[in-house]
Amino acid sequence: MTQEHFAEEYGKKVRFFIYNSAQLTEIDRFASDSSINVMIINSQAFNAKGKDARRIYMKLDEFRSRRPIDIIAKTNPILIIDEPQSVEGTQTKERLKEFHPLMTLRYSATHKSDSIYNMIYRLDAMEAYNKRLVKKIAVKGITETGSTATESYVYLESINLSKADPTATLQFDFKGATGIRKKSMKVGIGFNLYDNSGYLDEYKNGFVVKTIDGRDDSVEFLNGIRIYAGDVIGKVSEEQLRRIQIRETILSHIQRERELFYKGIKVLSLFFIDEVGKYKQYDNAGQPFNGIYAEMFEEEYADIVESMQLELGEDEYIKYLNMITPSSTHAGYFSVDSKGKMMNSKLGRKETISDDIDAYDLIMKNKELLLDRNPKKSPVRFIFSHSALREGWDNPNVFQICTLKQSSSDVRKRQEVGRGLRLCVNQDGERMDSNVLGNEVHNVNVLTIIASESYDSFAKGLQTELADAVGNRPKVVTPELFMGKIIKDAQGNTDVISNDIARERRYKGLW
């Protein structure tokens, strides 16, 4: 992908290869060729000693009794280390010296505090956003509210504003022929949950819609209970909260997909889960079948698409949806065992290099196929993954991220969000940045997080982490902020000083 860039800068294409000790002619050519040569190597290839010493340190007969490391070192290569915090242990740092590098460039968004050397370029979260190099972030939080003692389950999915009276989309329990299930309906003022639930006693006490307020996205019932969009009341299980998250992710996905459909941009959604068995299980014969999350997904997806068809009729986007089945539009990217069964990643050990190599290869090497909008070639739009936070898990067209797992103390929101922050590309691989979209870049590039906590809680945590990450940026405007600064006005005058600014702001009550 960078060959054209090198050709523009240096007048010649870059030649690259992956280091393999069994292909020694590549190393000879790397050392002797005067063109721009790149050798790609992982730390395992040189990071062993004693009886486990790698061939890179051995005098090899087929290499004229030379050691590959010596031939490489004589070129004084430029080392480029991606995500050094994951690979640079004490031993690796020592081994890297044997390459005799002319210089070393280390790229990371999260350098370890004891491994920061000569910083030559910094692009922090705020700069990236201000320069329109990343997506804008939106958050959908799920909040349990009201009395947990009540059995009256109600989830307010959304408020629907139109020229007519506003409506609300409510989810509630419904008693059908085969038992009680969840039902979603678009309702108006006067809607009686008791009558429409199959006469469930839990809705007998005043669950009639009194008001629908689009100003604060709320619904009030005659019994005085008020519920806000994203809120769920009643006795709610962990399973039901996850189902709501899955439904919200599908709704966000389809809304974004419909907006970008005619721009030639494929929309992807990413689910992070804590146990592979919740997505895929295996019977005694080793045959796979859906876990609970895959079942929930297919049920909710089918229900949402069916409701859309009734509401919108037949248009090009609906035709596109009809070409994709609920079972074919989701896939899981996980580690696999020796029998090809999906399994959990080994998260208990110290995280250095991921064992999800097969999973990463699938999503990264087939990126072009994954981004193909032809439903016959590439129907997958929803991706389930177990390892959420390791480097490599991103795709430019991820527009929704849903965390179907309990956040632990070492899980950082910035890492979760980071999996979907790249600016999207269209069907032709063209990046939809400010050069293409101008000021509209953040109207198209929006990442929606469907969090397993309230919006306030998620937003506060993310903002705290961003503040920590950007370090010494000022957080409050004070007179000291302007000390020693020369500020020119529109006419080029420089007589505006910090005390003048301070007095003006105090006068206006700004601090």
Secondary structure as UniProt FT lines:
FT   HELIX           3..10
FT   STRAND          15..18
FT   TURN            21..22
FT   HELIX           24..32
FT   STRAND          37..40
FT   HELIX           43..45
FT   HELIX           50..52
FT   HELIX           55..57
FT   HELIX           61..63
FT   TURN            64..65
FT   HELIX           68..73
FT   TURN            74..75
FT   STRAND          78..82
FT   HELIX           84..87
FT   HELIX           90..96
FT   HELIX           97..99
FT   STRAND          103..107
FT   HELIX           113..115
FT   HELIX           125..130
FT   TURN            131..132
FT   STRAND          136..141
FT   STRAND          143..144
FT   TURN            148..149
FT   STRAND          154..160
FT   STRAND          167..176
FT   TURN            177..178
FT   STRAND          179..187
FT   TURN            189..190
FT   HELIX           193..196
FT   TURN            197..198
FT   HELIX           201..203
FT   TURN            204..206
FT   STRAND          208..213
FT   TURN            214..217
FT   STRAND          218..221
FT   TURN            222..223
FT   STRAND          226..228
FT   TURN            229..230
FT   STRAND          231..233
FT   HELIX           238..260
FT   HELIX           261..263
FT   STRAND          268..273
FT   HELIX           276..278
FT   STRAND          280..282
FT   TURN            284..285
FT   STRAND          288..290
FT   HELIX           292..312
FT   HELIX           316..322
FT   TURN            326..328
FT   STRAND          330..333
FT   STRAND          335..336
FT   TURN            338..339
FT   STRAND          342..343
FT   TURN            347..348
FT   HELIX           357..365
FT   HELIX           367..370
FT   TURN            375..377
FT   STRAND          382..385
FT   TURN            391..392
FT   TURN            396..397
FT   STRAND          398..404
FT   TURN            409..410
FT   HELIX           413..418
FT   TURN            419..420
FT   TURN            427..428
FT   HELIX           434..437
FT   HELIX           438..440
FT   HELIX           441..444
FT   STRAND          446..451
FT   HELIX           455..469
FT   TURN            470..472
FT   HELIX           479..482
FT   TURN            483..484
FT   TURN            490..491
FT   HELIX           498..507
FT   TURN            508..509
//
